[in-house]
């Protein structure tokens, strides 16, 4: 998943753009680049394959000085990972960064080539840039050129566009991958993730699918792909940059492993009343006593947390649970009932297959709940009920604290459902909630006690090509 950042500022933006990209490294990437409008009006671009340090080195040797710019970390889908294929892509007076896939790029590329366009890269993104360049040469204003382009492309995309003759404006469009606009003091920002904007923005608005936005220093104008105005809520950006500092740890994964006792304490404290040893009802409008069966859809690690949740919910709430990998959920043609509940688990709240599964359920009249870490995400906004996992930003690609916070939430929901369905006695609920209250302390003790053994075991395991994990019951998903 690519990372996107844009700034319409008052001071040179190159360093801040690269710093923001640094905060998106957890998404993975193979190249990076920026484009800015220089004080003399030139459209300048710097790109580098490999790590962000390579881009920093390039900028150190050949700096840029613009106050409006866009930046991108690329994970190759079309074309090999090299400088030529790195974003931003430029055609004429337009620079484009893109996350997603343009499905009809081959058709558009052939059309543009027949019209005389000479392509420099193997990417689908260059098709967007050259299509915009054609519309500009035909006399369309930037806004109209973007709207015309959006009528031609199909697929999933988040686009940020910079025109040379509009040096204080960014044009933004979303259909699929997330994109947000950030509000600062006489500056505006665009990013594919709130984490990238956390040090700069005081507020944020999330684009919905089919939204276009025109962003300048004074604010933002939202419209749909036909140009009709739409309104998007501005909300505070509560993400603390302190949470994204690895502190004295060697890397983010180590930090997030040792974050677990604290963040799980927050999660359990939110969903359990430890004073009375009861599972909390959070005013979410869900009554498990009226639920005939539960469906869970998720991907990756979130799927495994849902699989463990299935064991707990069926055991403690006596509620039948079906769980699917979200990519298969819509294609199984399962019977859906009005009195069932569907839960969708996603750390980011933007997992494409999970979001599509949620929309499938809503279209069929099924009540939906979202277990997400990012409460401003698309899945959270579209679900009927939201259950934040409260893990804080997870930067490491390998999930640690988000997974265990998902488990903590699943456990609390299982106990709540058991109480509401009359499947769990008061004494049993109180006993189990008390056991949950002990988890953060015991987890902290284990982490500090076994760290030397774990490091020794990791070194030993690194010598082997294959490792077989075995588990039964709730240990089976852990083994997976």
Secondary structure, DSSP 4 states (H G I P E B T S, - for coil): --EEEEEE-SS--HHHHHHHHHTTGGG--SEEEEEEE-TTS-EEEEEEESSHHHHHHHHHHS----SEEEEEEE--SSS-SSTTTSSPEEETTEEEEEEEEETTHHHHHHHHHHTT----SS-SHHHHHHHHHHHHHTT--HHHHHHHHHTT--EEEEEEEEETT-TTEEEEEEESS--EEEE-SS-EEEESSHHHHTTT-SEEEEPPTTEEEEEETTEEEEEETTS-B-----EE----GGGG--TTSSSHHHHHHHHHHHHHHHHHHHHEETTTTEEPP-S-S--GGG-S-EEEEE-HHHHHHHHHHHHHHHHHH---EEEEEHHHHTTS-----TT-EEEEEESSS--HHHHHHHHHHHHTT-EEEEEES-TTSHHHHHSSEEEE-------SSS-SHHHHHHHHHHHHHHHHHHHHTT-S-HHHHHHHHHHHHHHHHHHHHHHHHHHHHHHHHHHHHTT-S-------THHHHHH-
